């Protein structure tokens, strides 16, 4: 996913050692849209269901919130 996030170093200091070779965006103008699968974040993350922490954090393709419908799917069609 090339240039879909801002470069942390560029945001902090306005400079990046990688310059034009950096895979992150150096400014809003360089940001590209993220194309997501239609089922993106429609199911709960298995790590969260198991009570653990997901190593992917906000980059995870699954939801990190659990709703009553997740516990009782037959009662919430």
C-alpha positions as semicolon CSV with decimal commas, in nm:
position;residue;x (nm);y (nm);z (nm)
1;X;0,000;0,000;0,000
2;X;0,227;0,268;-0,136
3;X;0,187;0,620;0,007
4;X;-0,143;0,557;0,185
5;X;-0,008;0,688;0,519
6;X;0,190;0,997;0,614
7;X;0,560;0,951;0,692
8;X;0,619;0,979;1,069
9;X;0,966;1,134;1,033
10;X;0,842;1,388;0,780
11;X;0,549;1,480;1,007
12;X;0,778;1,525;1,310
13;X;1,062;1,718;1,153
14;X;0,966;1,805;0,796
15;X;1,253;1,589;0,667
16;X;1,297;1,222;0,583
17;X;1,621;1,033;0,516
18;X;1,454;0,834;0,237
19;X;1,339;1,148;0,048
20;X;1,179;1,046;-0,285
21;X;1,245;0,676;-0,213
22;X;1,021;0,680;0,098
23;X;0,717;0,453;0,071
24;X;0,514;0,691;0,288
25;X;0,355;1,020;0,182
26;X;0,534;1,350;0,249
27;X;0,226;1,568;0,271
28;X;-0,146;1,545;0,203
29;X;-0,097;1,596;-0,171
30;X;0,098;1,266;-0,196
31;X;-0,159;1,056;-0,007
32;X;-0,333;0,792;-0,215
33;X;-0,677;0,645;-0,137
34;X;-0,697;0,306;0,029
35;X;-0,910;0,057;-0,162
36;X;-1,072;-0,180;0,087
37;X;-1,246;-0,514;0,040
38;X;-1,628;-0,484;0,081
39;X;-1,612;-0,709;0,391
40;X;-1,339;-0,500;0,559
41;X;-1,393;-0,493;0,939
42;X;-1,724;-0,684;0,923
43;X;-1,602;-0,969;1,149
44;X;-1,444;-0,953;1,495
45;X;-1,067;-1,010;1,520
46;X;-0,982;-1,357;1,655
47;X;-0,719;-1,209;1,887
48;X;-0,981;-0,981;2,044
49;X;-1,233;-1,266;2,079
50;X;-0,964;-1,468;2,257
51;X;-0,906;-1,185;2,504
52;X;-0,565;-1,092;2,367
53;X;-0,417;-0,788;2,202
54;X;-0,398;-0,776;1,826
55;X;-0,045;-0,710;1,698
56;X;-0,188;-0,532;1,391
57;X;-0,363;-0,262;1,598
58;X;-0,542;-0,011;1,371
59;X;-0,406;-0,187;1,059
60;X;-0,602;-0,503;1,138
61;X;-0,859;-0,600;0,874
62;X;-1,103;-0,714;1,143
63;X;-1,314;-0,526;1,402
64;X;-1,179;-0,474;1,752
65;X;-1,518;-0,399;1,905
66;X;-1,759;-0,667;2,019
67;X;-2,135;-0,611;2,004
68;X;-2,421;-0,812;2,161
69;X;-2,489;-0,956;1,814
70;X;-2,142;-1,117;1,823
71;X;-2,235;-1,307;2,141
72;X;-2,589;-1,399;2,036
73;X;-2,599;-1,408;1,655
74;X;-2,931;-1,595;1,638
75;X;-3,107;-1,322;1,839
76;X;-2,978;-1,042;1,611
77;X;-3,048;-1,141;1,248
